[in-house]
Amino acid sequence: MKDYIRQRVIEIANYIYETKATVRQAAKIYGVSKSTVHKDVTERLKKVDPKLAHKVKQVLEFNKAERHIRGGEATRRKYEKLKKNE
């Protein structure tokens, strides 16, 4: 693995762990695709730092479990905004 990839993997993983960010949020911050972030933290991180990989996996599982709630909130806000503009 190239050094710049290894460094990105560790930076993204630390960001996700410290801020409890989603894959989408991390991708936006680091200017890479969601697929890249996902591959970095699920595959590459295991080779670089297995302990950090386990911690990040827990954050990702929590985010996945709450994904439907965040989606519902976004939809609610969208329709409230539309209602106000009528």
C-alpha positions in Angstrom: 0.0 0.0 0.0 1.3 3.4 -0.9 2.2 5.8 1.9 -0.3 8.5 0.8 -3.1 5.9 0.9 -2.0 4.6 4.3 -2.0 8.1 5.6 -5.5 8.9 4.2 -6.9 5.6 5.7 -5.6 6.5 9.1 -6.8 10.1 8.9 -10.3 9.2 7.7 -10.6 6.4 10.3 -9.6 8.8 13.1 -12.0 11.4 11.9 -14.9 8.9 11.8 -14.1 7.6 15.2 -13.6 10.9 16.9 -16.6 12.7 15.3 -18.9 9.7 14.8 -19.2 10.9 11.2 -21.0 9.0 8.5 -19.2 7.7 5.4 -20.9 10.4 3.3 -19.7 13.2 5.8 -16.1 11.8 5.8 -16.1 11.6 2.0 -17.1 15.3 1.7 -14.5 16.4 4.2 -11.6 14.5 2.5 -12.7 15.1 -1.1 -13.0 11.5 -2.0 -15.9 9.3 -3.0 -18.1 7.4 -0.6 -16.8 4.2 -2.2 -13.2 5.1 -1.4 -14.0 6.0 2.2 -15.9 2.7 2.6 -13.1 0.7 1.1 -10.5 2.5 3.2 -12.2 1.9 6.5 -13.6 -1.6 5.9 -10.7 -3.3 4.0 -7.5 -1.3 4.1 -7.7 -0.2 7.7 -7.7 -3.8 8.9 -4.2 -4.2 7.5 -3.0 -0.9 8.8 -4.5 -0.8 12.3 -6.8 -3.6 13.4 -7.8 -2.0 16.7 -8.8 1.2 15.1 -10.6 -0.8 12.4 -12.8 -2.4 15.1 -13.6 1.0 16.7 -14.6 2.5 13.4 -16.7 -0.6 12.5 -18.7 0.0 15.7 -19.3 3.7 14.6 -20.4 2.6 11.1 -22.7 0.0 12.5 -24.3 2.6 14.8 -24.7 5.0 11.9 -26.3 2.2 9.8 -28.7 1.4 12.6 -29.8 5.0 12.8 -29.9 5.7 9.1 -33.6 5.4 8.8 -34.1 8.0 11.5 -31.9 10.5 9.9 -33.6 10.0 6.5 -37.0 10.5 8.1 -35.9 13.7 9.8 -34.6 15.1 6.5 -37.9 14.3 4.8 -39.8 16.0 7.6 -37.7 19.1 7.4 -38.1 19.2 3.6 -41.9 19.2 3.8 -42.0 21.6 6.7 -40.0 24.0 4.6 -42.3 23.5 1.6 -45.3 24.1 3.8 -43.9 27.4 5.1 -43.3 28.6 1.5 -46.9 28.1 0.4 
